[in-house]
Amino acid sequence: MSIQFQIDATRGSARLGTLITPHAVVETPIFMPVGTLGSVKGVPQDLLEELRVQILLGNTYHLYLRPGVETVRRLGGLHGFMAWDRAILTDSGGFQVFSLNELRKVTEEGVTFRSHLDGSSHFFSPESSMEAQIGLGADIIMAFDECTEFPADRERMRTSMEMTARWAERSKEYFEEHKNEVPWKTVSSFEFQVSSGGADARNSKPETRNLDRTQSLFGIVQGGMDLELRKESALRTVEIGFPGYAIGGLSVGEPREVTREVVEATLEYLPADQPRYLMGVGTPEEIATYAGMGVDMMDCVLPTRAARHGLLFTSEGKVSIKQARYAADPGPLDPACGCRVCRRYSRAYLRHLYAANEVLAQVLNTVHNLSFYLDTMRRVRHSIRLGEGTRSPSGVSSQPKP
Ligand SMILES: [Zn+2]
């Protein structure tokens, strides 16, 4: 096995776990910041380390187009290229091909698409997505799937889900044959220490484990918003057999209650002892809710993208820092936040930086939002460990500030 997952405590459906990857021990439930092009926009890697980020997400579609997989591979994979020695997960490229390309052509073989950068023609298949993701060398990579658009009729959802299942088999087959080509594989196994009570535990004895130093491939459940198709997709994907499973195709424009319903219905059919990854969600409240339902891993561009637009998540609700009401506000952005931005700067200064279009505004806003998301998940993990409910951990709110 190239990853290990252990559940250290449960509370209702929520699980506190330890995910051991070749590059980091990750405490779950975890929020993974998105580093689309090998960079979490505006935040240097040493600051991500200070924020105690253990795992980052990279986007295969973007890295494949620029700088190109071969360049990254020759420089030691994403870990070497971006000087990040903790864990990385890459998506399959499928979601971006579907969301950024109106001229794509989908066949059983794969997807032909045009680069959003220069209009050049490219082709992704399960095999070429695996080849790209092996070259990028993330710890966890994703099966190539078709993200069904919303809304879609049932026939379309079924056809799409069935193709995703066939693509999952092809992804796994290619991955199993080529996984040893990962660019950072320099030893056949590695040792690390983990406390037997999980990475959070202070008093338990460390133990040494051995893992194969290779990547892991996760399967993805699709099926649109149809609960029966979701069940079938989950069962078929689990039958193919992966070390972890993702729920894909959500947050594509459907109402939030529907997202929640699909997540709940899908989780039921995923193995309880393996990591479950919900792709591309959500607000701080939502990620706490999904963790409470038994999701272990999540990612979302919301904290980083919103930060660049001056929208900040705080314990008192959402703050739109561009508003004139903050122009002379001497207080910290979030009095309950211990991040380096809230400890040092006033709302008035942050508002000024944003209004003056200073690069520093994007950096500071992103650092705070990421810190808020990571703290939210820390509180969730803490409440599971203490045996409290996790549906509404104190201090998590994304309602507009009154
Ligand atoms: Zn802060």
Residues whose N, C-alpha, C, O or C-beta is under 5 A from the ligand:
A	BS01	ZN	C337 C339 V341 C342 H368
